[in-house]
Amino acid sequence: MAHVITAACIDVKDGACVQCCPVDCIYEGARTLYIHPDECIDCGVCVSACPTQAIYEEFRLPPGMAHFTTINREFFDAAVSGLGSPGGAADVGPVACDHPAIGRAIAG
């Protein structure tokens, strides 16, 4: 996984990152956005576009945020969202669920 969306996106979902992603790998859940780990090309454009500074390279995650790597990856498991690897967020549209850990999270 190249980039990870963290807690600062929960209940914000600004979407600037979605608009600039050249490979359409940022998907919308009910409360937050998720980067598909197999579709991200590690270009970093989303990092500079994010006004809430919620996106990090996986190896640069702030202390206490490492679990967001698992959250972003598991969101695409069939048991969580049913998405799997659709090959682009635009055709999928918003998904009415989130990773279970996001459902319990408090933004900020």
Secondary structure, DSSP 4 states (H G I P E B T S, - for coil): --EEE-GGGTTT---HHHHH-TT--EEE-SSSEEE-TTT-----HHHHH-TT--EEEGGGPPTT-THHHHHHHHTTSTTTTS----S-STTT---S---HHHHH----
